[in-house]
Structure formats: C-alpha cells, structure tokens
Amino acid sequence: MDKLNIGTKLREIREDRDLSLDMVAKDVNRLYDTKISKGKLSKWERDINIPSLVDLSALVRYYNVSLDYIIGITDKKTPPHLR
C-alpha cells in the first residue's frame, strides 16, 4: 500500500497559510475542544505518526479543506459542499 502522505499535505497547507505549529495547535484546541500539541502536529507533518480521525476532522475544518484531499482520494482541496 502506498504511503498516504497526510503529513506532507498538512504541512503544505499550514505553510501556504503562513501559520506556525503553535498557532494551529492553539486555534484548533480553542475552536474544536481538542488537545493537539505543537509536538503532535510536528510528528504528523513529518509522517512519524498519523492523527486520529477526531483530530484530523478538527484540522480539515480548521483549514477548510476536503478530507478526501488530505488522505489522497482527490487532488481538489476544496470540500465538495463548497465547490
């Protein structure tokens, strides 16, 4: 099975928006009542670990991107309901 490259996509989105790991962690925790640390984000972005579905759901909502894009099903970043 090919590697999903979830981390690469998460890092790309964050860097495209000029956001720090610390900023994303604080915002996502505040907005979605999660417990994501800067360290967890870093490990996800380096594909050391994979985020849980709950954490991934919070990130796709925060970034306003399609989960299908993050997991490699489509090349379209925009969620279907916004196209």
HTML snippet that shows the backbone in 3Dmol.js (N, CA, C, O; Angstrom):
<script src="https://3Dmol.org/build/3Dmol-min.js"></script>
<div id="view" style="width:600px;height:400px;position:relative"></div>
<script>
const pdb = `
ATOM      1  N   MET A   1       0.836  -1.177   0.000  1.00  0.00           N
ATOM      2  CA  MET A   1       0.000   0.000   0.000  1.00  0.00           C
ATOM      3  C   MET A   1       0.884   1.245   0.000  1.00  0.00           C
ATOM      4  O   MET A   1       1.858   1.318   0.749  1.00  0.00           O
ATOM      5  N   ASP A   2       0.548   2.208  -0.828  1.00  0.00           N
ATOM      6  CA  ASP A   2       1.300   3.447  -0.888  1.00  0.00           C
ATOM      7  C   ASP A   2       1.093   4.255   0.381  1.00  0.00           C
ATOM      8  O   ASP A   2       0.049   4.185   1.028  1.00  0.00           O
ATOM      9  N   LYS A   3       2.124   5.026   0.717  1.00  0.00           N
ATOM     10  CA  LYS A   3       2.048   5.907   1.868  1.00  0.00           C
ATOM     11  C   LYS A   3       1.035   7.017   1.596  1.00  0.00           C
ATOM     12  O   LYS A   3       0.969   7.538   0.483  1.00  0.00           O
ATOM     13  N   LEU A   4       0.254   7.375   2.597  1.00  0.00           N
ATOM     14  CA  LEU A   4      -0.797   8.373   2.412  1.00  0.00           C
ATOM     15  C   LEU A   4      -0.271   9.797   2.279  1.00  0.00           C
ATOM     16  O   LEU A   4      -0.917  10.625   1.636  1.00  0.00           O
ATOM     17  N   ASN A   5       0.875  10.105   2.866  1.00  0.00           N
ATOM     18  CA  ASN A   5       1.432  11.452   2.835  1.00  0.00           C
ATOM     19  C   ASN A   5       0.521  12.493   3.461  1.00  0.00           C
ATOM     20  O   ASN A   5       0.478  13.640   3.016  1.00  0.00           O
ATOM     21  N   ILE A   6      -0.198  12.094   4.481  1.00  0.00           N
ATOM     22  CA  ILE A   6      -1.069  13.026   5.190  1.00  0.00           C
ATOM     23  C   ILE A   6      -0.245  14.181   5.747  1.00  0.00           C
ATOM     24  O   ILE A   6      -0.633  15.343   5.632  1.00  0.00           O
ATOM     25  N   GLY A   7       0.875  13.858   6.340  1.00  0.00           N
ATOM     26  CA  GLY A   7       1.729  14.874   6.951  1.00  0.00           C
ATOM     27  C   GLY A   7       2.222  15.902   5.962  1.00  0.00           C
ATOM     28  O   GLY A   7       2.240  17.099   6.250  1.00  0.00           O
ATOM     29  N   THR A   8       2.620  15.438   4.800  1.00  0.00           N
ATOM     30  CA  THR A   8       3.101  16.357   3.765  1.00  0.00           C
ATOM     31  C   THR A   8       2.014  17.349   3.386  1.00  0.00           C
ATOM     32  O   THR A   8       2.283  18.538   3.217  1.00  0.00           O
ATOM     33  N   LYS A   9       0.813  16.872   3.257  1.00  0.00           N
ATOM     34  CA  LYS A   9      -0.296  17.753   2.889  1.00  0.00           C
ATOM     35  C   LYS A   9      -0.642  18.716   4.017  1.00  0.00           C
ATOM     36  O   LYS A   9      -0.908  19.893   3.774  1.00  0.00           O
ATOM     37  N   LEU A  10      -0.639  18.213   5.259  1.00  0.00           N
ATOM     38  CA  LEU A  10      -0.926  19.095   6.391  1.00  0.00           C
ATOM     39  C   LEU A  10       0.124  20.206   6.497  1.00  0.00           C
ATOM     40  O   LEU A  10      -0.217  21.364   6.736  1.00  0.00           O
ATOM     41  N   ARG A  11       1.385  19.854   6.319  1.00  0.00           N
ATOM     42  CA  ARG A  11       2.463  20.850   6.384  1.00  0.00           C
ATOM     43  C   ARG A  11       2.337  21.862   5.248  1.00  0.00           C
ATOM     44  O   ARG A  11       2.498  23.064   5.459  1.00  0.00           O
ATOM     45  N   GLU A  12       2.050  21.374   4.053  1.00  0.00           N
ATOM     46  CA  GLU A  12       1.901  22.249   2.891  1.00  0.00           C
ATOM     47  C   GLU A  12       0.779  23.277   3.113  1.00  0.00           C
ATOM     48  O   GLU A  12       0.954  24.465   2.843  1.00  0.00           O
ATOM     49  N   ILE A  13      -0.349  22.815   3.599  1.00  0.00           N
ATOM     50  CA  ILE A  13      -1.484  23.712   3.847  1.00  0.00           C
ATOM     51  C   ILE A  13      -1.114  24.749   4.908  1.00  0.00           C
ATOM     52  O   ILE A  13      -1.382  25.939   4.740  1.00  0.00           O
ATOM     53  N   ARG A  14      -0.499  24.293   5.994  1.00  0.00           N
ATOM     54  CA  ARG A  14      -0.133  25.210   7.078  1.00  0.00           C
ATOM     55  C   ARG A  14       0.865  26.254   6.598  1.00  0.00           C
ATOM     56  O   ARG A  14       0.715  27.442   6.881  1.00  0.00           O
ATOM     57  N   GLU A  15       1.882  25.808   5.873  1.00  0.00           N
ATOM     58  CA  GLU A  15       2.901  26.739   5.395  1.00  0.00           C
ATOM     59  C   GLU A  15       2.347  27.691   4.335  1.00  0.00           C
ATOM     60  O   GLU A  15       2.732  28.860   4.297  1.00  0.00           O
ATOM     61  N   ASP A  16       1.449  27.207   3.474  1.00  0.00           N
ATOM     62  CA  ASP A  16       0.819  28.082   2.473  1.00  0.00           C
ATOM     63  C   ASP A  16       0.052  29.215   3.137  1.00  0.00           C
ATOM     64  O   ASP A  16      -0.093  30.296   2.566  1.00  0.00           O
ATOM     65  N   ARG A  17      -0.435  28.964   4.337  1.00  0.00           N
ATOM     66  CA  ARG A  17      -1.220  29.976   5.055  1.00  0.00           C
ATOM     67  C   ARG A  17      -0.375  30.767   6.050  1.00  0.00           C
ATOM     68  O   ARG A  17      -0.881  31.597   6.806  1.00  0.00           O
ATOM     69  N   ASP A  18       0.935  30.481   6.025  1.00  0.00           N
ATOM     70  CA  ASP A  18       1.898  31.184   6.874  1.00  0.00           C
ATOM     71  C   ASP A  18       1.529  31.090   8.356  1.00  0.00           C
ATOM     72  O   ASP A  18       1.565  32.080   9.087  1.00  0.00           O
ATOM     73  N   LEU A  19       1.174  29.873   8.778  1.00  0.00           N
ATOM     74  CA  LEU A  19       0.810  29.618  10.167  1.00  0.00           C
ATOM     75  C   LEU A  19       1.910  28.823  10.857  1.00  0.00           C
ATOM     76  O   LEU A  19       2.531  27.961  10.235  1.00  0.00           O
ATOM     77  N   SER A  20       2.156  29.098  12.121  1.00  0.00           N
ATOM     78  CA  SER A  20       3.117  28.322  12.894  1.00  0.00           C
ATOM     79  C   SER A  20       2.418  27.098  13.490  1.00  0.00           C
ATOM     80  O   SER A  20       1.193  27.063  13.597  1.00  0.00           O
ATOM     81  N   LEU A  21       3.202  26.110  13.872  1.00  0.00           N
ATOM     82  CA  LEU A  21       2.651  24.928  14.543  1.00  0.00           C
ATOM     83  C   LEU A  21       1.939  25.348  15.825  1.00  0.00           C
ATOM     84  O   LEU A  21       0.860  24.845  16.134  1.00  0.00           O
ATOM     85  N   ASP A  22       2.540  26.261  16.561  1.00  0.00           N
ATOM     86  CA  ASP A  22       1.962  26.728  17.814  1.00  0.00           C
ATOM     87  C   ASP A  22       0.613  27.409  17.581  1.00  0.00           C
ATOM     88  O   ASP A  22      -0.338  27.189  18.332  1.00  0.00           O
ATOM     89  N   MET A  23       0.535  28.232  16.544  1.00  0.00           N
ATOM     90  CA  MET A  23      -0.706  28.941  16.228  1.00  0.00           C
ATOM     91  C   MET A  23      -1.823  27.960  15.873  1.00  0.00           C
ATOM     92  O   MET A  23      -2.954  28.102  16.338  1.00  0.00           O
ATOM     93  N   VAL A  24      -1.499  26.966  15.046  1.00  0.00           N
ATOM     94  CA  VAL A  24      -2.504  25.973  14.644  1.00  0.00           C
ATOM     95  C   VAL A  24      -2.984  25.185  15.864  1.00  0.00           C
ATOM     96  O   VAL A  24      -4.185  24.982  16.041  1.00  0.00           O
ATOM     97  N   ALA A  25      -2.054  24.748  16.696  1.00  0.00           N
ATOM     98  CA  ALA A  25      -2.428  23.971  17.880  1.00  0.00           C
ATOM     99  C   ALA A  25      -3.361  24.785  18.778  1.00  0.00           C
ATOM    100  O   ALA A  25      -4.399  24.283  19.211  1.00  0.00           O
ATOM    101  N   LYS A  26      -3.000  26.017  19.054  1.00  0.00           N
ATOM    102  CA  LYS A  26      -3.831  26.859  19.930  1.00  0.00           C
ATOM    103  C   LYS A  26      -5.211  27.105  19.318  1.00  0.00           C
ATOM    104  O   LYS A  26      -6.228  26.986  20.001  1.00  0.00           O
ATOM    105  N   ASP A  27      -5.240  27.445  18.039  1.00  0.00           N
ATOM    106  CA  ASP A  27      -6.521  27.730  17.377  1.00  0.00           C
ATOM    107  C   ASP A  27      -7.429  26.506  17.331  1.00  0.00           C
ATOM    108  O   ASP A  27      -8.609  26.592  17.669  1.00  0.00           O
ATOM    109  N   VAL A  28      -6.884  25.381  16.919  1.00  0.00           N
ATOM    110  CA  VAL A  28      -7.686  24.159  16.793  1.00  0.00           C
ATOM    111  C   VAL A  28      -8.213  23.723  18.166  1.00  0.00           C
ATOM    112  O   VAL A  28      -9.368  23.317  18.291  1.00  0.00           O
ATOM    113  N   ASN A  29      -7.371  23.810  19.179  1.00  0.00           N
ATOM    114  CA  ASN A  29      -7.809  23.435  20.529  1.00  0.00           C
ATOM    115  C   ASN A  29      -8.931  24.342  21.017  1.00  0.00           C
ATOM    116  O   ASN A  29      -9.892  23.876  21.629  1.00  0.00           O
ATOM    117  N   ARG A  30      -8.808  25.621  20.750  1.00  0.00           N
ATOM    118  CA  ARG A  30      -9.818  26.576  21.186  1.00  0.00           C
ATOM    119  C   ARG A  30     -11.124  26.388  20.416  1.00  0.00           C
ATOM    120  O   ARG A  30     -12.203  26.383  21.009  1.00  0.00           O
ATOM    121  N   LEU A  31     -11.024  26.234  19.107  1.00  0.00           N
ATOM    122  CA  LEU A  31     -12.216  26.159  18.265  1.00  0.00           C
ATOM    123  C   LEU A  31     -12.942  24.822  18.339  1.00  0.00           C
ATOM    124  O   LEU A  31     -14.169  24.777  18.260  1.00  0.00           O
ATOM    125  N   TYR A  32     -12.191  23.729  18.491  1.00  0.00           N
ATOM    126  CA  TYR A  32     -12.792  22.401  18.377  1.00  0.00           C
ATOM    127  C   TYR A  32     -12.640  21.546  19.630  1.00  0.00           C
ATOM    128  O   TYR A  32     -12.893  20.342  19.599  1.00  0.00           O
ATOM    129  N   ASP A  33     -12.226  22.173  20.736  1.00  0.00           N
ATOM    130  CA  ASP A  33     -12.114  21.484  22.015  1.00  0.00           C
ATOM    131  C   ASP A  33     -11.304  20.192  21.901  1.00  0.00           C
ATOM    132  O   ASP A  33     -11.736  19.126  22.341  1.00  0.00           O
ATOM    133  N   THR A  34     -10.125  20.315  21.302  1.00  0.00           N
ATOM    134  CA  THR A  34      -9.220  19.170  21.167  1.00  0.00           C
ATOM    135  C   THR A  34      -8.022  19.365  22.086  1.00  0.00           C
ATOM    136  O   THR A  34      -7.927  20.372  22.787  1.00  0.00           O
ATOM    137  N   LYS A  35      -7.133  18.423  22.082  1.00  0.00           N
ATOM    138  CA  LYS A  35      -5.910  18.510  22.877  1.00  0.00           C
ATOM    139  C   LYS A  35      -4.715  18.206  21.967  1.00  0.00           C
ATOM    140  O   LYS A  35      -3.963  17.260  22.199  1.00  0.00           O
ATOM    141  N   ILE A  36      -4.561  19.024  20.937  1.00  0.00           N
ATOM    142  CA  ILE A  36      -3.468  18.848  19.979  1.00  0.00           C
ATOM    143  C   ILE A  36      -2.301  19.736  20.411  1.00  0.00           C
ATOM    144  O   ILE A  36      -2.471  20.933  20.645  1.00  0.00           O
ATOM    145  N   SER A  37      -1.124  19.140  20.513  1.00  0.00           N
ATOM    146  CA  SER A  37       0.060  19.912  20.889  1.00  0.00           C
ATOM    147  C   SER A  37       0.886  20.233  19.637  1.00  0.00           C
ATOM    148  O   SER A  37       0.722  19.622  18.581  1.00  0.00           O
ATOM    149  N   LYS A  38       1.760  21.195  19.795  1.00  0.00           N
ATOM    150  CA  LYS A  38       2.695  21.553  18.735  1.00  0.00           C
ATOM    151  C   LYS A  38       3.540  20.322  18.348  1.00  0.00           C
ATOM    152  O   LYS A  38       3.823  20.095  17.171  1.00  0.00           O
ATOM    153  N   GLY A  39       3.931  19.543  19.355  1.00  0.00           N
ATOM    154  CA  GLY A  39       4.724  18.336  19.113  1.00  0.00           C
ATOM    155  C   GLY A  39       3.971  17.289  18.305  1.00  0.00           C
ATOM    156  O   GLY A  39       4.536  16.659  17.411  1.00  0.00           O
ATOM    157  N   LYS A  40       2.679  17.105  18.627  1.00  0.00           N
ATOM    158  CA  LYS A  40       1.860  16.159  17.857  1.00  0.00           C
ATOM    159  C   LYS A  40       1.759  16.597  16.407  1.00  0.00           C
ATOM    160  O   LYS A  40       1.925  15.795  15.488  1.00  0.00           O
ATOM    161  N   LEU A  41       1.482  17.889  16.211  1.00  0.00           N
ATOM    162  CA  LEU A  41       1.387  18.412  14.842  1.00  0.00           C
ATOM    163  C   LEU A  41       2.676  18.162  14.076  1.00  0.00           C
ATOM    164  O   LEU A  41       2.652  17.745  12.918  1.00  0.00           O
ATOM    165  N   SER A  42       3.788  18.419  14.727  1.00  0.00           N
ATOM    166  CA  SER A  42       5.090  18.232  14.087  1.00  0.00           C
ATOM    167  C   SER A  42       5.293  16.769  13.672  1.00  0.00           C
ATOM    168  O   SER A  42       5.765  16.493  12.569  1.00  0.00           O
ATOM    169  N   LYS A  43       4.939  15.847  14.549  1.00  0.00           N
ATOM    170  CA  LYS A  43       5.090  14.414  14.224  1.00  0.00           C
ATOM    171  C   LYS A  43       4.165  14.008  13.086  1.00  0.00           C
ATOM    172  O   LYS A  43       4.539  13.208  12.228  1.00  0.00           O
ATOM    173  N   TRP A  44       2.945  14.569  13.082  1.00  0.00           N
ATOM    174  CA  TRP A  44       2.025  14.273  11.975  1.00  0.00           C
ATOM    175  C   TRP A  44       2.580  14.807  10.670  1.00  0.00           C
ATOM    176  O   TRP A  44       2.554  14.115   9.652  1.00  0.00           O
ATOM    177  N   GLU A  45       3.080  16.030  10.690  1.00  0.00           N
ATOM    178  CA  GLU A  45       3.590  16.648   9.465  1.00  0.00           C
ATOM    179  C   GLU A  45       4.836  15.942   8.936  1.00  0.00           C
ATOM    180  O   GLU A  45       5.120  16.003   7.740  1.00  0.00           O
ATOM    181  N   ARG A  46       5.569  15.286   9.802  1.00  0.00           N
ATOM    182  CA  ARG A  46       6.757  14.539   9.369  1.00  0.00           C
ATOM    183  C   ARG A  46       6.428  13.064   9.123  1.00  0.00           C
ATOM    184  O   ARG A  46       7.327  12.248   8.923  1.00  0.00           O
ATOM    185  N   ASP A  47       5.144  12.730   9.138  1.00  0.00           N
ATOM    186  CA  ASP A  47       4.661  11.363   8.919  1.00  0.00           C
ATOM    187  C   ASP A  47       5.271  10.353   9.883  1.00  0.00           C
ATOM    188  O   ASP A  47       5.466   9.187   9.538  1.00  0.00           O
ATOM    189  N   ILE A  48       5.568  10.815  11.095  1.00  0.00           N
ATOM    190  CA  ILE A  48       6.044   9.905  12.143  1.00  0.00           C
ATOM    191  C   ILE A  48       4.840   9.208  12.764  1.00  0.00           C
ATOM    192  O   ILE A  48       4.878   8.008  13.038  1.00  0.00           O
ATOM    193  N   ASN A  49       3.777   9.969  12.982  1.00  0.00           N
ATOM    194  CA  ASN A  49       2.506   9.444  13.487  1.00  0.00           C
ATOM    195  C   ASN A  49       1.383   9.913  12.571  1.00  0.00           C
ATOM    196  O   ASN A  49       1.562  10.824  11.763  1.00  0.00           O
ATOM    197  N   ILE A  50       0.226   9.281  12.710  1.00  0.00           N
ATOM    198  CA  ILE A  50      -0.954   9.660  11.929  1.00  0.00           C
ATOM    199  C   ILE A  50      -2.001  10.179  12.909  1.00  0.00           C
ATOM    200  O   ILE A  50      -2.242   9.550  13.940  1.00  0.00           O
ATOM    201  N   PRO A  51      -2.627  11.318  12.606  1.00  0.00           N
ATOM    202  CA  PRO A  51      -3.645  11.840  13.529  1.00  0.00           C
ATOM    203  C   PRO A  51      -4.863  10.931  13.614  1.00  0.00           C
ATOM    204  O   PRO A  51      -5.202  10.228  12.662  1.00  0.00           O
ATOM    205  N   SER A  52      -5.511  10.959  14.764  1.00  0.00           N
ATOM    206  CA  SER A  52      -6.762  10.223  14.922  1.00  0.00           C
ATOM    207  C   SER A  52      -7.808  10.864  14.012  1.00  0.00           C
ATOM    208  O   SER A  52      -7.614  11.977  13.522  1.00  0.00           O
ATOM    209  N   LEU A  53      -8.903  10.166  13.794  1.00  0.00           N
ATOM    210  CA  LEU A  53      -9.981  10.727  12.974  1.00  0.00           C
ATOM    211  C   LEU A  53     -10.575  11.980  13.609  1.00  0.00           C
ATOM    212  O   LEU A  53     -10.959  12.911  12.901  1.00  0.00           O
ATOM    213  N   VAL A  54     -10.651  12.009  14.920  1.00  0.00           N
ATOM    214  CA  VAL A  54     -11.183  13.186  15.615  1.00  0.00           C
ATOM    215  C   VAL A  54     -10.270  14.387  15.380  1.00  0.00           C
ATOM    216  O   VAL A  54     -10.741  15.473  15.043  1.00  0.00           O
ATOM    217  N   ASP A  55      -8.965  14.190  15.556  1.00  0.00           N
ATOM    218  CA  ASP A  55      -8.011  15.285  15.345  1.00  0.00           C
ATOM    219  C   ASP A  55      -7.952  15.693  13.880  1.00  0.00           C
ATOM    220  O   ASP A  55      -7.873  16.880  13.566  1.00  0.00           O
ATOM    221  N   LEU A  56      -7.990  14.720  12.990  1.00  0.00           N
ATOM    222  CA  LEU A  56      -7.968  15.020  11.556  1.00  0.00           C
ATOM    223  C   LEU A  56      -9.216  15.798  11.145  1.00  0.00           C
ATOM    224  O   LEU A  56      -9.143  16.712  10.325  1.00  0.00           O
ATOM    225  N   SER A  57     -10.342  15.434  11.712  1.00  0.00           N
ATOM    226  CA  SER A  57     -11.582  16.146  11.438  1.00  0.00           C
ATOM    227  C   SER A  57     -11.476  17.611  11.867  1.00  0.00           C
ATOM    228  O   SER A  57     -11.917  18.505  11.144  1.00  0.00           O
ATOM    229  N   ALA A  58     -10.900  17.851  13.024  1.00  0.00           N
ATOM    230  CA  ALA A  58     -10.719  19.232  13.502  1.00  0.00           C
ATOM    231  C   ALA A  58      -9.794  20.003  12.560  1.00  0.00           C
ATOM    232  O   ALA A  58     -10.046  21.170  12.261  1.00  0.00           O
ATOM    233  N   LEU A  59      -8.743  19.366  12.099  1.00  0.00           N
ATOM    234  CA  LEU A  59      -7.792  20.051  11.203  1.00  0.00           C
ATOM    235  C   LEU A  59      -8.411  20.381   9.850  1.00  0.00           C
ATOM    236  O   LEU A  59      -8.193  21.475   9.328  1.00  0.00           O
ATOM    237  N   VAL A  60      -9.180  19.457   9.272  1.00  0.00           N
ATOM    238  CA  VAL A  60      -9.774  19.761   7.966  1.00  0.00           C
ATOM    239  C   VAL A  60     -10.826  20.866   8.099  1.00  0.00           C
ATOM    240  O   VAL A  60     -10.994  21.673   7.184  1.00  0.00           O
ATOM    241  N   ARG A  61     -11.523  20.906   9.212  1.00  0.00           N
ATOM    242  CA  ARG A  61     -12.475  22.006   9.433  1.00  0.00           C
ATOM    243  C   ARG A  61     -11.727  23.320   9.612  1.00  0.00           C
ATOM    244  O   ARG A  61     -12.120  24.344   9.054  1.00  0.00           O
ATOM    245  N   TYR A  62     -10.660  23.290  10.383  1.00  0.00           N
ATOM    246  CA  TYR A  62      -9.859  24.494  10.619  1.00  0.00           C
ATOM    247  C   TYR A  62      -9.280  25.037   9.313  1.00  0.00           C
ATOM    248  O   TYR A  62      -9.360  26.234   9.039  1.00  0.00           O
ATOM    249  N   TYR A  63      -8.700  24.152   8.518  1.00  0.00           N
ATOM    250  CA  TYR A  63      -8.092  24.560   7.244  1.00  0.00           C
ATOM    251  C   TYR A  63      -9.119  24.733   6.128  1.00  0.00           C
ATOM    252  O   TYR A  63      -8.811  25.295   5.077  1.00  0.00           O
ATOM    253  N   ASN A  64     -10.340  24.250   6.359  1.00  0.00           N
ATOM    254  CA  ASN A  64     -11.409  24.295   5.357  1.00  0.00           C
ATOM    255  C   ASN A  64     -10.985  23.597   4.059  1.00  0.00           C
ATOM    256  O   ASN A  64     -11.099  24.143   2.961  1.00  0.00           O
ATOM    257  N   VAL A  65     -10.495  22.376   4.234  1.00  0.00           N
ATOM    258  CA  VAL A  65     -10.097  21.546   3.094  1.00  0.00           C
ATOM    259  C   VAL A  65     -10.855  20.231   3.151  1.00  0.00           C
ATOM    260  O   VAL A  65     -11.443  19.875   4.173  1.00  0.00           O
ATOM    261  N   SER A  66     -10.829  19.534   2.059  1.00  0.00           N
ATOM    262  CA  SER A  66     -11.501  18.249   1.943  1.00  0.00           C
ATOM    263  C   SER A  66     -10.682  17.145   2.617  1.00  0.00           C
ATOM    264  O   SER A  66      -9.469  17.058   2.427  1.00  0.00           O
ATOM    265  N   LEU A  67     -11.352  16.311   3.399  1.00  0.00           N
ATOM    266  CA  LEU A  67     -10.684  15.142   3.970  1.00  0.00           C
ATOM    267  C   LEU A  67     -10.187  14.239   2.852  1.00  0.00           C
ATOM    268  O   LEU A  67      -9.123  13.630   2.969  1.00  0.00           O
ATOM    269  N   ASP A  68     -10.955  14.148   1.763  1.00  0.00           N
ATOM    270  CA  ASP A  68     -10.539  13.342   0.616  1.00  0.00           C
ATOM    271  C   ASP A  68      -9.197  13.825   0.064  1.00  0.00           C
ATOM    272  O   ASP A  68      -8.387  13.016  -0.389  1.00  0.00           O
ATOM    273  N   TYR A  69      -8.960  15.119   0.097  1.00  0.00           N
ATOM    274  CA  TYR A  69      -7.672  15.659  -0.361  1.00  0.00           C
ATOM    275  C   TYR A  69      -6.555  15.220   0.590  1.00  0.00           C
ATOM    276  O   TYR A  69      -5.503  14.757   0.151  1.00  0.00           O
ATOM    277  N   ILE A  70      -6.792  15.369   1.882  1.00  0.00           N
ATOM    278  CA  ILE A  70      -5.770  15.034   2.875  1.00  0.00           C
ATOM    279  C   ILE A  70      -5.366  13.564   2.788  1.00  0.00           C
ATOM    280  O   ILE A  70      -4.188  13.239   2.934  1.00  0.00           O
ATOM    281  N   ILE A  71      -6.322  12.680   2.553  1.00  0.00           N
ATOM    282  CA  ILE A  71      -5.994  11.247   2.532  1.00  0.00           C
ATOM    283  C   ILE A  71      -5.690  10.724   1.129  1.00  0.00           C
ATOM    284  O   ILE A  71      -5.473   9.526   0.948  1.00  0.00           O
ATOM    285  N   GLY A  72      -5.673  11.607   0.145  1.00  0.00           N
ATOM    286  CA  GLY A  72      -5.203  11.229  -1.181  1.00  0.00           C
ATOM    287  C   GLY A  72      -6.239  10.704  -2.154  1.00  0.00           C
ATOM    288  O   GLY A  72      -5.872  10.135  -3.181  1.00  0.00           O
ATOM    289  N   ILE A  73      -7.516  10.874  -1.868  1.00  0.00           N
ATOM    290  CA  ILE A  73      -8.550  10.390  -2.783  1.00  0.00           C
ATOM    291  C   ILE A  73      -8.747  11.343  -3.953  1.00  0.00           C
ATOM    292  O   ILE A  73      -9.077  10.918  -5.060  1.00  0.00           O
ATOM    293  N   THR A  74      -8.539  12.643  -3.700  1.00  0.00           N
ATOM    294  CA  THR A  74      -8.719  13.648  -4.748  1.00  0.00           C
ATOM    295  C   THR A  74      -7.597  14.679  -4.673  1.00  0.00           C
ATOM    296  O   THR A  74      -6.930  14.819  -3.648  1.00  0.00           O
ATOM    297  N   ASP A  75      -7.402  15.390  -5.763  1.00  0.00           N
ATOM    298  CA  ASP A  75      -6.434  16.482  -5.793  1.00  0.00           C
ATOM    299  C   ASP A  75      -7.094  17.821  -5.490  1.00  0.00           C
ATOM    300  O   ASP A  75      -6.416  18.846  -5.435  1.00  0.00           O
ATOM    301  N   LYS A  76      -8.403  17.823  -5.294  1.00  0.00           N
ATOM    302  CA  LYS A  76      -9.141  19.047  -5.031  1.00  0.00           C
ATOM    303  C   LYS A  76      -9.156  19.334  -3.530  1.00  0.00           C
ATOM    304  O   LYS A  76      -9.647  18.530  -2.738  1.00  0.00           O
ATOM    305  N   LYS A  77      -8.606  20.501  -3.150  1.00  0.00           N
ATOM    306  CA  LYS A  77      -8.538  20.860  -1.747  1.00  0.00           C
ATOM    307  C   LYS A  77      -9.879  21.278  -1.173  1.00  0.00           C
ATOM    308  O   LYS A  77     -10.147  21.049   0.007  1.00  0.00           O
ATOM    309  N   THR A  78     -10.724  21.889  -1.992  1.00  0.00           N
ATOM    310  CA  THR A  78     -11.987  22.440  -1.515  1.00  0.00           C
ATOM    311  C   THR A  78     -12.982  21.319  -1.195  1.00  0.00           C
ATOM    312  O   THR A  78     -13.159  20.396  -1.991  1.00  0.00           O
ATOM    313  N   PRO A  79     -13.629  21.403  -0.031  1.00  0.00           N
ATOM    314  CA  PRO A  79     -14.650  20.404   0.298  1.00  0.00           C
ATOM    315  C   PRO A  79     -15.780  20.419  -0.745  1.00  0.00           C
ATOM    316  O   PRO A  79     -16.113  21.485  -1.264  1.00  0.00           O
ATOM    317  N   PRO A  80     -16.368  19.270  -1.058  1.00  0.00           N
ATOM    318  CA  PRO A  80     -17.405  19.182  -2.088  1.00  0.00           C
ATOM    319  C   PRO A  80     -18.560  20.155  -1.894  1.00  0.00           C
ATOM    320  O   PRO A  80     -19.067  20.699  -2.876  1.00  0.00           O
ATOM    321  N   HIS A  81     -18.987  20.388  -0.669  1.00  0.00           N
ATOM    322  CA  HIS A  81     -20.130  21.262  -0.436  1.00  0.00           C
ATOM    323  C   HIS A  81     -19.809  22.740  -0.723  1.00  0.00           C
ATOM    324  O   HIS A  81     -20.718  23.569  -0.756  1.00  0.00           O
ATOM    325  N   LEU A  82     -18.541  23.070  -0.929  1.00  0.00           N
ATOM    326  CA  LEU A  82     -18.148  24.454  -1.227  1.00  0.00           C
ATOM    327  C   LEU A  82     -17.750  24.658  -2.688  1.00  0.00           C
ATOM    328  O   LEU A  82     -17.397  25.767  -3.089  1.00  0.00           O
ATOM    329  N   ARG A  83     -17.808  23.594  -3.478  1.00  0.00           N
ATOM    330  CA  ARG A  83     -17.428  23.722  -4.901  1.00  0.00           C
ATOM    331  C   ARG A  83     -18.546  24.277  -5.703  1.00  0.00           C
ATOM    332  O   ARG A  83     -18.409  24.454  -6.914  1.00  0.00           O
TER     333      ARG A  83
END
`;
const viewer = $3Dmol.createViewer("view");
viewer.addModel(pdb, "pdb");
viewer.setStyle({}, {cartoon: {color: "spectrum"}});
viewer.zoomTo();
viewer.render();
</script>
